[in-house]
Amino acid sequence: MKEQHPGEYCLILEGSYLTVSEAEHALRDPFIEDWVEQTGRFRLHNLGEMVVVPGVMLGTLGVSMLDDGVFEIASTDAEHPLTEHKARGVAEALRRYDMFEEVSVEPRDGLTADESPLEDDD
């Protein structure tokens, strides 16, 4: 179960992706390409080593669909939620790669379990 923390932020993204999987690829592909250019190879465990911004590893970002073409990115690591500063840094990195049409940063504090697909009440 993903627990929300006071001051936790998320990114709301809009793009022409039909599924969470497509949005995940759009999020990860540019960072993986940079990694391969720098290191010469990629393995799945490298996602935990790829720094999006200081303190945020690519492998700790989860994507969920809020509506058609609207996605939320938030930290899946309960020990390291996205602060406003980190979320703004991730947003800027995503804008540089231009993989999503709209990128915004919002607090997660007001979300309920029904509103956030990253939460699991089971």
N, CA, C and O atoms as CSV, one atom per row, in Angstrom:
chain,resi,resn,atom,element,x,y,z
A,1,MET,N,N,0.837,-1.180,0.000
A,1,MET,CA,C,0.000,0.000,0.000
A,1,MET,C,C,0.877,1.237,0.000
A,1,MET,O,O,1.784,1.362,0.823
A,2,LYS,N,N,0.615,2.133,-0.901
A,2,LYS,CA,C,1.360,3.389,-0.973
A,2,LYS,C,C,0.771,4.347,0.033
A,2,LYS,O,O,-0.414,4.674,-0.032
A,3,GLU,N,N,1.578,4.792,0.951
A,3,GLU,CA,C,1.125,5.713,1.980
A,3,GLU,C,C,1.495,7.125,1.573
A,3,GLU,O,O,2.618,7.384,1.141
A,4,GLN,N,N,0.527,8.054,1.717
A,4,GLN,CA,C,0.810,9.434,1.380
A,4,GLN,C,C,1.461,10.125,2.567
A,4,GLN,O,O,1.169,9.817,3.722
A,5,HIS,N,N,2.340,11.056,2.264
A,5,HIS,CA,C,3.047,11.819,3.275
A,5,HIS,C,C,2.657,13.284,3.153
A,5,HIS,O,O,2.398,13.767,2.051
A,6,PRO,N,N,2.612,13.997,4.281
A,6,PRO,CA,C,2.352,15.439,4.177
A,6,PRO,C,C,3.430,16.079,3.309
A,6,PRO,O,O,4.613,15.764,3.444
A,7,GLY,N,N,3.026,16.961,2.437
A,7,GLY,CA,C,3.984,17.627,1.562
A,7,GLY,C,C,4.391,16.803,0.365
A,7,GLY,O,O,5.320,17.178,-0.351
A,8,GLU,N,N,3.716,15.682,0.124
A,8,GLU,CA,C,4.043,14.859,-1.036
A,8,GLU,C,C,3.422,15.472,-2.290
A,8,GLU,O,O,2.281,15.933,-2.272
A,9,TYR,N,N,4.190,15.469,-3.374
A,9,TYR,CA,C,3.746,16.044,-4.636
A,9,TYR,C,C,3.745,14.980,-5.721
A,9,TYR,O,O,4.374,13.930,-5.588
A,10,CYS,N,N,3.033,15.272,-6.789
A,10,CYS,CA,C,2.999,14.394,-7.954
A,10,CYS,C,C,3.019,15.254,-9.213
A,10,CYS,O,O,2.880,16.475,-9.146
A,11,LEU,N,N,3.188,14.617,-10.336
A,11,LEU,CA,C,3.116,15.301,-11.620
A,11,LEU,C,C,1.861,14.830,-12.330
A,11,LEU,O,O,1.542,13.641,-12.322
A,12,ILE,N,N,1.164,15.748,-12.933
A,12,ILE,CA,C,0.018,15.426,-13.768
A,12,ILE,C,C,0.446,15.698,-15.210
A,12,ILE,O,O,0.862,16.804,-15.554
A,13,LEU,N,N,0.333,14.667,-16.039
A,13,LEU,CA,C,0.820,14.740,-17.413
A,13,LEU,C,C,-0.317,14.490,-18.385
A,13,LEU,O,O,-1.196,13.666,-18.136
A,14,GLU,N,N,-0.288,15.204,-19.481
A,14,GLU,CA,C,-1.238,14.955,-20.557
A,14,GLU,C,C,-0.448,14.587,-21.798
A,14,GLU,O,O,0.547,15.227,-22.140
A,15,GLY,N,N,-0.913,13.547,-22.460
A,15,GLY,CA,C,-0.243,13.104,-23.675
A,15,GLY,C,C,-1.149,12.203,-24.477
A,15,GLY,O,O,-2.211,11.798,-24.006
A,16,SER,N,N,-0.745,11.897,-25.654
A,16,SER,CA,C,-1.567,11.093,-26.560
A,16,SER,C,C,-1.305,9.597,-26.377
A,16,SER,O,O,-1.199,8.859,-27.357
A,17,TYR,N,N,-1.202,9.161,-25.145
A,17,TYR,CA,C,-0.940,7.756,-24.845
A,17,TYR,C,C,-2.239,7.092,-24.410
A,17,TYR,O,O,-3.022,7.679,-23.664
A,18,LEU,N,N,-2.465,5.881,-24.872
A,18,LEU,CA,C,-3.724,5.188,-24.606
A,18,LEU,C,C,-3.688,4.332,-23.355
A,18,LEU,O,O,-4.730,4.023,-22.778
A,19,THR,N,N,-2.480,3.944,-22.930
A,19,THR,CA,C,-2.366,3.048,-21.783
A,19,THR,C,C,-1.273,3.535,-20.830
A,19,THR,O,O,-0.446,4.378,-21.178
A,20,VAL,N,N,-1.295,2.986,-19.636
A,20,VAL,CA,C,-0.245,3.281,-18.667
A,20,VAL,C,C,1.103,2.807,-19.203
A,20,VAL,O,O,2.120,3.475,-19.016
A,21,SER,N,N,1.108,1.671,-19.859
A,21,SER,CA,C,2.355,1.130,-20.408
A,21,SER,C,C,2.988,2.092,-21.419
A,21,SER,O,O,4.201,2.299,-21.401
A,22,GLU,N,N,2.172,2.677,-22.297
A,22,GLU,CA,C,2.699,3.635,-23.270
A,22,GLU,C,C,3.256,4.872,-22.569
A,22,GLU,O,O,4.302,5.390,-22.960
A,23,ALA,N,N,2.562,5.345,-21.537
A,23,ALA,CA,C,3.032,6.515,-20.791
A,23,ALA,C,C,4.329,6.189,-20.042
A,23,ALA,O,O,5.226,7.029,-19.966
A,24,GLU,N,N,4.434,4.974,-19.488
A,24,GLU,CA,C,5.673,4.560,-18.823
A,24,GLU,C,C,6.835,4.559,-19.805
A,24,GLU,O,O,7.930,5.015,-19.476
A,25,HIS,N,N,6.602,4.047,-21.010
A,25,HIS,CA,C,7.659,4.051,-22.026
A,25,HIS,C,C,8.062,5.475,-22.376
A,25,HIS,O,O,9.249,5.766,-22.525
A,26,ALA,N,N,7.085,6.364,-22.509
A,26,ALA,CA,C,7.384,7.763,-22.817
A,26,ALA,C,C,8.199,8.401,-21.701
A,26,ALA,O,O,9.088,9.211,-21.964
A,27,LEU,N,N,7.901,8.041,-20.460
A,27,LEU,CA,C,8.655,8.555,-19.319
A,27,LEU,C,C,10.083,8.019,-19.322
A,27,LEU,O,O,11.033,8.781,-19.145
A,28,ARG,N,N,10.236,6.729,-19.521
A,28,ARG,CA,C,11.539,6.080,-19.335
A,28,ARG,C,C,12.474,6.136,-20.538
A,28,ARG,O,O,13.687,6.258,-20.369
A,29,ASP,N,N,11.931,6.049,-21.743
A,29,ASP,CA,C,12.775,5.901,-22.933
A,29,ASP,C,C,13.876,6.949,-23.070
A,29,ASP,O,O,15.016,6.570,-23.340
A,30,PRO,N,N,13.605,8.243,-22.901
A,30,PRO,CA,C,14.700,9.210,-23.071
A,30,PRO,C,C,15.822,9.024,-22.054
A,30,PRO,O,O,16.994,9.211,-22.378
A,31,PHE,N,N,15.465,8.656,-20.827
A,31,PHE,CA,C,16.477,8.454,-19.791
A,31,PHE,C,C,17.291,7.189,-20.082
A,31,PHE,O,O,18.502,7.157,-19.866
A,32,ILE,N,N,16.610,6.152,-20.575
A,32,ILE,CA,C,17.308,4.913,-20.929
A,32,ILE,C,C,18.259,5.169,-22.103
A,32,ILE,O,O,19.386,4.674,-22.104
A,33,GLU,N,N,17.811,5.938,-23.097
A,33,GLU,CA,C,18.686,6.263,-24.233
A,33,GLU,C,C,19.929,7.010,-23.766
A,33,GLU,O,O,21.035,6.716,-24.220
A,34,ASP,N,N,19.759,7.975,-22.863
A,34,ASP,CA,C,20.917,8.700,-22.313
A,34,ASP,C,C,21.848,7.740,-21.578
A,34,ASP,O,O,23.069,7.829,-21.710
A,35,TRP,N,N,21.266,6.819,-20.798
A,35,TRP,CA,C,22.053,5.848,-20.036
A,35,TRP,C,C,22.896,4.981,-20.979
A,35,TRP,O,O,24.081,4.754,-20.737
A,36,VAL,N,N,22.265,4.502,-22.055
A,36,VAL,CA,C,22.971,3.652,-23.012
A,36,VAL,C,C,24.095,4.432,-23.690
A,36,VAL,O,O,25.180,3.891,-23.908
A,37,GLU,N,N,23.845,5.700,-24.026
A,37,GLU,CA,C,24.896,6.525,-24.625
A,37,GLU,C,C,26.080,6.684,-23.677
A,37,GLU,O,O,27.230,6.701,-24.117
A,38,GLN,N,N,25.805,6.802,-22.376
A,38,GLN,CA,C,26.868,7.014,-21.392
A,38,GLN,C,C,27.584,5.728,-21.011
A,38,GLN,O,O,28.799,5.729,-20.813
A,39,THR,N,N,26.833,4.619,-20.905
A,39,THR,CA,C,27.426,3.393,-20.381
A,39,THR,C,C,27.616,2.305,-21.425
A,39,THR,O,O,28.409,1.386,-21.225
A,40,GLY,N,N,26.897,2.401,-22.537
A,40,GLY,CA,C,27.024,1.386,-23.570
A,40,GLY,C,C,26.063,0.228,-23.453
A,40,GLY,O,O,25.995,-0.603,-24.359
A,41,ARG,N,N,25.305,0.144,-22.347
A,41,ARG,CA,C,24.344,-0.945,-22.211
A,41,ARG,C,C,23.295,-0.597,-21.160
A,41,ARG,O,O,23.444,0.344,-20.380
A,42,PHE,N,N,22.216,-1.403,-21.172
A,42,PHE,CA,C,21.126,-1.198,-20.219
A,42,PHE,C,C,20.608,-2.541,-19.749
A,42,PHE,O,O,20.429,-3.470,-20.537
A,43,ARG,N,N,20.375,-2.625,-18.466
A,43,ARG,CA,C,19.714,-3.777,-17.863
A,43,ARG,C,C,18.613,-3.235,-16.958
A,43,ARG,O,O,18.726,-2.126,-16.434
A,44,LEU,N,N,17.571,-3.998,-16.777
A,44,LEU,CA,C,16.398,-3.540,-16.035
A,44,LEU,C,C,16.751,-3.008,-14.644
A,44,LEU,O,O,16.159,-2.025,-14.197
A,45,HIS,N,N,17.693,-3.634,-13.962
A,45,HIS,CA,C,18.048,-3.173,-12.620
A,45,HIS,C,C,18.679,-1.779,-12.637
A,45,HIS,O,O,18.782,-1.135,-11.594
A,46,ASN,N,N,19.102,-1.311,-13.813
A,46,ASN,CA,C,19.681,0.030,-13.914
A,46,ASN,C,C,18.661,1.135,-13.676
A,46,ASN,O,O,19.048,2.272,-13.409
A,47,LEU,N,N,17.354,0.829,-13.767
A,47,LEU,CA,C,16.332,1.850,-13.509
A,47,LEU,C,C,16.497,2.452,-12.122
A,47,LEU,O,O,16.234,3.639,-11.926
A,48,GLY,N,N,16.928,1.654,-11.165
A,48,GLY,CA,C,17.147,2.139,-9.805
A,48,GLY,C,C,18.402,2.985,-9.658
A,48,GLY,O,O,18.613,3.598,-8.612
A,49,GLU,N,N,19.237,3.027,-10.692
A,49,GLU,CA,C,20.471,3.811,-10.669
A,49,GLU,C,C,20.382,5.084,-11.504
A,49,GLU,O,O,21.222,5.975,-11.375
A,50,MET,N,N,19.361,5.170,-12.364
A,50,MET,CA,C,19.231,6.317,-13.268
A,50,MET,C,C,18.647,7.505,-12.523
A,50,MET,O,O,17.509,7.461,-12.056
A,51,VAL,N,N,19.434,8.560,-12.417
A,51,VAL,CA,C,19.022,9.755,-11.690
A,51,VAL,C,C,18.261,10.676,-12.635
A,51,VAL,O,O,18.796,11.118,-13.652
A,52,VAL,N,N,17.001,10.961,-12.286
A,52,VAL,CA,C,16.205,11.920,-13.050
A,52,VAL,C,C,16.603,13.318,-12.607
A,52,VAL,O,O,16.935,14.175,-13.426
A,53,VAL,N,N,16.564,13.532,-11.308
A,53,VAL,CA,C,17.096,14.727,-10.637
A,53,VAL,C,C,17.696,14.218,-9.336
A,53,VAL,O,O,17.351,13.119,-8.902
A,54,PRO,N,N,18.579,14.974,-8.702
A,54,PRO,CA,C,19.177,14.485,-7.459
A,54,PRO,C,C,18.110,14.039,-6.454
A,54,PRO,O,O,17.199,14.794,-6.114
A,55,GLY,N,N,18.247,12.802,-5.991
A,55,GLY,CA,C,17.318,12.245,-5.015
A,55,GLY,C,C,16.134,11.516,-5.616
A,55,GLY,O,O,15.314,10.972,-4.876
A,56,VAL,N,N,16.018,11.486,-6.936
A,56,VAL,CA,C,14.897,10.793,-7.592
A,56,VAL,C,C,15.459,9.857,-8.657
A,56,VAL,O,O,16.039,10.295,-9.651
A,57,MET,N,N,15.274,8.569,-8.428
A,57,MET,CA,C,15.711,7.567,-9.390
A,57,MET,C,C,14.542,7.189,-10.284
A,57,MET,O,O,13.399,7.139,-9.829
A,58,LEU,N,N,14.818,6.927,-11.539
A,58,LEU,CA,C,13.786,6.602,-12.511
A,58,LEU,C,C,12.940,5.414,-12.062
A,58,LEU,O,O,11.728,5.391,-12.276
A,59,GLY,N,N,13.575,4.443,-11.449
A,59,GLY,CA,C,12.863,3.241,-11.018
A,59,GLY,C,C,11.892,3.455,-9.877
A,59,GLY,O,O,11.088,2.571,-9.583
A,60,THR,N,N,11.944,4.615,-9.222
A,60,THR,CA,C,11.021,4.881,-8.111
A,60,THR,C,C,9.802,5.685,-8.541
A,60,THR,O,O,8.968,6.035,-7.705
A,61,LEU,N,N,9.686,5.980,-9.821
A,61,LEU,CA,C,8.533,6.743,-10.301
A,61,LEU,C,C,7.489,5.803,-10.876
A,61,LEU,O,O,7.778,4.988,-11.752
A,62,GLY,N,N,6.267,5.929,-10.366
A,62,GLY,CA,C,5.159,5.116,-10.845
A,62,GLY,C,C,4.186,5.954,-11.646
A,62,GLY,O,O,3.989,7.136,-11.364
A,63,VAL,N,N,3.583,5.341,-12.638
A,63,VAL,CA,C,2.628,6.023,-13.517
A,63,VAL,C,C,1.260,5.385,-13.338
A,63,VAL,O,O,1.136,4.161,-13.290
A,64,SER,N,N,0.236,6.221,-13.239
A,64,SER,CA,C,-1.137,5.730,-13.211
A,64,SER,C,C,-1.988,6.622,-14.101
A,64,SER,O,O,-1.687,7.801,-14.288
A,65,MET,N,N,-3.046,6.051,-14.645
A,65,MET,CA,C,-3.925,6.801,-15.536
A,65,MET,C,C,-5.067,7.393,-14.717
A,65,MET,O,O,-5.745,6.680,-13.977
A,66,LEU,N,N,-5.275,8.703,-14.853
A,66,LEU,CA,C,-6.364,9.381,-14.167
A,66,LEU,C,C,-7.585,9.503,-15.059
A,66,LEU,O,O,-8.719,9.437,-14.585
A,67,ASP,N,N,-7.350,9.680,-16.349
A,67,ASP,CA,C,-8.406,9.851,-17.342
A,67,ASP,C,C,-7.766,9.565,-18.702
A,67,ASP,O,O,-6.554,9.368,-18.782
A,68,ASP,N,N,-8.553,9.539,-19.750
A,68,ASP,CA,C,-7.980,9.305,-21.083
A,68,ASP,C,C,-6.912,10.347,-21.378
A,68,ASP,O,O,-7.202,11.542,-21.440
A,69,GLY,N,N,-5.685,9.895,-21.557
A,69,GLY,CA,C,-4.584,10.785,-21.890
A,69,GLY,C,C,-4.052,11.623,-20.743
A,69,GLY,O,O,-3.202,12.488,-20.954
A,70,VAL,N,N,-4.541,11.381,-19.524
A,70,VAL,CA,C,-4.088,12.128,-18.346
A,70,VAL,C,C,-3.490,11.132,-17.360
A,70,VAL,O,O,-4.139,10.159,-16.975
A,71,PHE,N,N,-2.248,11.384,-16.956
A,71,PHE,CA,C,-1.518,10.446,-16.110
A,71,PHE,C,C,-0.934,11.146,-14.897
A,71,PHE,O,O,-0.643,12.342,-14.926
A,72,GLU,N,N,-0.767,10.376,-13.831
A,72,GLU,CA,C,-0.110,10.869,-12.624
A,72,GLU,C,C,1.205,10.123,-12.469
A,72,GLU,O,O,1.267,8.904,-12.629
A,73,ILE,N,N,2.250,10.871,-12.155
A,73,ILE,CA,C,3.533,10.268,-11.800
A,73,ILE,C,C,3.806,10.632,-10.355
A,73,ILE,O,O,3.755,11.803,-9.980
A,74,ALA,N,N,4.096,9.627,-9.547
A,74,ALA,CA,C,4.400,9.838,-8.140
A,74,ALA,C,C,5.458,8.834,-7.719
A,74,ALA,O,O,5.714,7.850,-8.413
A,75,SER,N,N,6.060,9.095,-6.586
A,75,SER,CA,C,7.067,8.181,-6.066
A,75,SER,C,C,6.392,6.912,-5.552
A,75,SER,O,O,5.369,6.972,-4.871
A,76,THR,N,N,6.974,5.774,-5.883
A,76,THR,CA,C,6.488,4.502,-5.351
A,76,THR,C,C,7.274,4.097,-4.113
A,76,THR,O,O,6.994,3.062,-3.509
A,77,ASP,N,N,8.245,4.901,-3.736
A,77,ASP,CA,C,9.098,4.636,-2.581
A,77,ASP,C,C,8.565,5.419,-1.383
A,77,ASP,O,O,8.724,6.637,-1.309
A,78,ALA,N,N,7.933,4.715,-0.448
A,78,ALA,CA,C,7.336,5.369,0.721
A,78,ALA,C,C,8.367,6.120,1.554
A,78,ALA,O,O,8.025,7.077,2.248
A,79,GLU,N,N,9.615,5.696,1.490
A,79,GLU,CA,C,10.673,6.354,2.246
A,79,GLU,C,C,11.145,7.654,1.595
A,79,GLU,O,O,11.757,8.498,2.250
A,80,HIS,N,N,10.856,7.807,0.300
A,80,HIS,CA,C,11.326,8.974,-0.451
A,80,HIS,C,C,10.216,9.545,-1.341
A,80,HIS,O,O,10.274,9.420,-2.565
A,81,PRO,N,N,9.212,10.169,-0.729
A,81,PRO,CA,C,8.153,10.774,-1.549
A,81,PRO,C,C,8.700,11.977,-2.305
A,81,PRO,O,O,9.741,12.530,-1.950
A,82,LEU,N,N,7.986,12.372,-3.351
A,82,LEU,CA,C,8.402,13.548,-4.118
A,82,LEU,C,C,8.053,14.811,-3.337
A,82,LEU,O,O,6.888,15.059,-3.025
A,83,THR,N,N,9.061,15.595,-3.032
A,83,THR,CA,C,8.828,16.913,-2.446
A,83,THR,C,C,8.493,17.866,-3.583
A,83,THR,O,O,8.633,17.508,-4.752
A,84,GLU,N,N,8.056,19.065,-3.257
A,84,GLU,CA,C,7.743,20.033,-4.308
A,84,GLU,C,C,8.988,20.321,-5.154
A,84,GLU,O,O,8.911,20.392,-6.380
A,85,HIS,N,N,10.124,20.483,-4.492
A,85,HIS,CA,C,11.368,20.786,-5.205
A,85,HIS,C,C,11.740,19.660,-6.172
A,85,HIS,O,O,12.082,19.916,-7.326
A,86,LYS,N,N,11.671,18.412,-5.696
A,86,LYS,CA,C,12.010,17.270,-6.555
A,86,LYS,C,C,11.000,17.128,-7.692
A,86,LYS,O,O,11.377,16.853,-8.831
A,87,ALA,N,N,9.718,17.316,-7.382
A,87,ALA,CA,C,8.686,17.196,-8.413
A,87,ALA,C,C,8.885,18.246,-9.505
A,87,ALA,O,O,8.715,17.954,-10.689
A,88,ARG,N,N,9.240,19.457,-9.110
A,88,ARG,CA,C,9.487,20.512,-10.105
A,88,ARG,C,C,10.718,20.163,-10.963
A,88,ARG,O,O,10.746,20.450,-12.160
A,89,GLY,N,N,11.718,19.551,-10.347
A,89,GLY,CA,C,12.891,19.122,-11.104
A,89,GLY,C,C,12.554,18.026,-12.104
A,89,GLY,O,O,13.022,18.054,-13.242
A,90,VAL,N,N,11.741,17.059,-11.681
A,90,VAL,CA,C,11.316,15.993,-12.593
A,90,VAL,C,C,10.486,16.596,-13.733
A,90,VAL,O,O,10.648,16.219,-14.893
A,91,ALA,N,N,9.598,17.533,-13.392
A,91,ALA,CA,C,8.769,18.181,-14.417
A,91,ALA,C,C,9.642,18.887,-15.455
A,91,ALA,O,O,9.381,18.798,-16.655
A,92,GLU,N,N,10.659,19.575,-14.997
A,92,GLU,CA,C,11.554,20.280,-15.925
A,92,GLU,C,C,12.298,19.288,-16.814
A,92,GLU,O,O,12.461,19.528,-18.011
A,93,ALA,N,N,12.746,18.187,-16.243
A,93,ALA,CA,C,13.436,17.160,-17.041
A,93,ALA,C,C,12.492,16.598,-18.107
A,93,ALA,O,O,12.904,16.394,-19.249
A,94,LEU,N,N,11.243,16.349,-17.750
A,94,LEU,CA,C,10.279,15.821,-18.720
A,94,LEU,C,C,9.965,16.845,-19.808
A,94,LEU,O,O,9.781,16.484,-20.970
A,95,ARG,N,N,9.904,18.112,-19.434
A,95,ARG,CA,C,9.658,19.160,-20.445
A,95,ARG,C,C,10.807,19.216,-21.449
A,95,ARG,O,O,10.578,19.439,-22.637
A,96,ARG,N,N,12.032,19.017,-20.986
A,96,ARG,CA,C,13.185,19.035,-21.902
A,96,ARG,C,C,13.070,17.945,-22.953
A,96,ARG,O,O,13.423,18.152,-24.114
A,97,TYR,N,N,12.575,16.779,-22.541
A,97,TYR,CA,C,12.448,15.662,-23.483
A,97,TYR,C,C,11.190,15.764,-24.340
A,97,TYR,O,O,11.084,15.086,-25.362
A,98,ASP,N,N,10.243,16.597,-23.941
A,98,ASP,CA,C,9.049,16.887,-24.741
A,98,ASP,C,C,8.273,15.623,-25.108
A,98,ASP,O,O,7.834,15.478,-26.248
A,99,MET,N,N,8.102,14.714,-24.157
A,99,MET,CA,C,7.357,13.482,-24.403
A,99,MET,C,C,5.877,13.612,-24.038
A,99,MET,O,O,5.067,12.773,-24.431
A,100,PHE,N,N,5.524,14.651,-23.294
A,100,PHE,CA,C,4.141,14.887,-22.892
A,100,PHE,C,C,3.752,16.304,-23.287
A,100,PHE,O,O,4.583,17.212,-23.280
A,101,GLU,N,N,2.477,16.484,-23.632
A,101,GLU,CA,C,2.011,17.798,-24.089
A,101,GLU,C,C,1.908,18.799,-22.945
A,101,GLU,O,O,2.237,19.973,-23.119
A,102,GLU,N,N,1.462,18.355,-21.795
A,102,GLU,CA,C,1.319,19.210,-20.616
A,102,GLU,C,C,1.942,18.518,-19.421
A,102,GLU,O,O,1.764,17.313,-19.237
A,103,VAL,N,N,2.674,19.269,-18.604
A,103,VAL,CA,C,3.294,18.747,-17.392
A,103,VAL,C,C,3.033,19.749,-16.279
A,103,VAL,O,O,3.401,20.918,-16.396
A,104,SER,N,N,2.400,19.298,-15.198
A,104,SER,CA,C,2.175,20.192,-14.057
A,104,SER,C,C,2.499,19.462,-12.766
A,104,SER,O,O,2.489,18.233,-12.714
A,105,VAL,N,N,2.786,20.232,-11.726
A,105,VAL,CA,C,3.123,19.700,-10.408
A,105,VAL,C,C,1.981,20.056,-9.460
A,105,VAL,O,O,1.538,21.203,-9.413
A,106,GLU,N,N,1.510,19.062,-8.706
A,106,GLU,CA,C,0.405,19.285,-7.780
A,106,GLU,C,C,0.666,18.542,-6.475
A,106,GLU,O,O,1.324,17.502,-6.479
A,107,PRO,N,N,0.157,19.064,-5.355
A,107,PRO,CA,C,0.267,18.329,-4.093
A,107,PRO,C,C,-0.632,17.107,-4.108
A,107,PRO,O,O,-1.697,17.127,-4.725
A,108,ARG,N,N,-0.218,16.055,-3.444
A,108,ARG,CA,C,-1.026,14.830,-3.349
A,108,ARG,C,C,-1.835,14.806,-2.062
A,108,ARG,O,O,-2.661,13.911,-1.884
A,109,ASP,N,N,-1.628,15.756,-1.161
A,109,ASP,CA,C,-2.266,15.738,0.157
A,109,ASP,C,C,-3.776,15.587,0.096
A,109,ASP,O,O,-4.351,14.859,0.905
A,110,GLY,N,N,-4.428,16.256,-0.839
A,110,GLY,CA,C,-5.877,16.257,-0.893
A,110,GLY,C,C,-6.475,15.042,-1.549
A,110,GLY,O,O,-7.698,14.904,-1.549
A,111,LEU,N,N,-5.678,14.151,-2.112
A,111,LEU,CA,C,-6.218,13.005,-2.814
A,111,LEU,C,C,-6.703,11.946,-1.839
A,111,LEU,O,O,-6.093,11.716,-0.795
A,112,THR,N,N,-7.788,11.318,-2.190
A,112,THR,CA,C,-8.276,10.183,-1.409
A,112,THR,C,C,-7.876,8.912,-2.128
A,112,THR,O,O,-7.393,8.965,-3.259
A,113,ALA,N,N,-8.068,7.788,-1.497
A,113,ALA,CA,C,-7.704,6.517,-2.119
A,113,ALA,C,C,-8.482,6.297,-3.407
A,113,ALA,O,O,-7.960,5.684,-4.338
A,114,ASP,N,N,-9.740,6.788,-3.485
A,114,ASP,CA,C,-10.534,6.634,-4.693
A,114,ASP,C,C,-9.980,7.455,-5.846
A,114,ASP,O,O,-10.161,7.080,-7.005
A,115,GLU,N,N,-9.307,8.571,-5.558
A,115,GLU,CA,C,-8.815,9.455,-6.593
A,115,GLU,C,C,-7.428,9.083,-7.074
A,115,GLU,O,O,-7.026,9.518,-8.153
A,116,SER,N,N,-6.686,8.300,-6.323
A,116,SER,CA,C,-5.306,8.000,-6.674
A,116,SER,C,C,-5.131,6.509,-6.966
A,116,SER,O,O,-5.163,5.690,-6.047
A,117,PRO,N,N,-4.946,6.153,-8.237
A,117,PRO,CA,C,-4.756,4.750,-8.578
A,117,PRO,C,C,-3.480,4.141,-8.011
A,117,PRO,O,O,-3.342,2.918,-8.022
A,118,LEU,N,N,-2.550,4.942,-7.520
A,118,LEU,CA,C,-1.329,4.380,-6.941
A,118,LEU,C,C,-1.583,3.782,-5.572
A,118,LEU,O,O,-0.767,3.006,-5.074
A,119,GLU,N,N,-2.698,4.131,-4.957
A,119,GLU,CA,C,-3.023,3.595,-3.641
A,119,GLU,C,C,-3.707,2.254,-3.790
A,119,GLU,O,O,-4.439,2.030,-4.754
A,120,ASP,N,N,-3.478,1.374,-2.857
A,120,ASP,CA,C,-4.098,0.068,-2.855
A,120,ASP,C,C,-4.657,-0.186,-1.465
A,120,ASP,O,O,-3.902,-0.298,-0.500
A,121,ASP,N,N,-5.971,-0.276,-1.361
A,121,ASP,CA,C,-6.589,-0.451,-0.042
A,121,ASP,C,C,-6.710,-1.906,0.355
A,121,ASP,O,O,-7.212,-2.188,1.443
A,122,ASP,N,N,-6.279,-2.840,-0.465
A,122,ASP,CA,C,-6.410,-4.269,-0.144
A,122,ASP,C,C,-5.471,-4.666,0.956
A,122,ASP,O,O,-5.446,-5.831,1.355
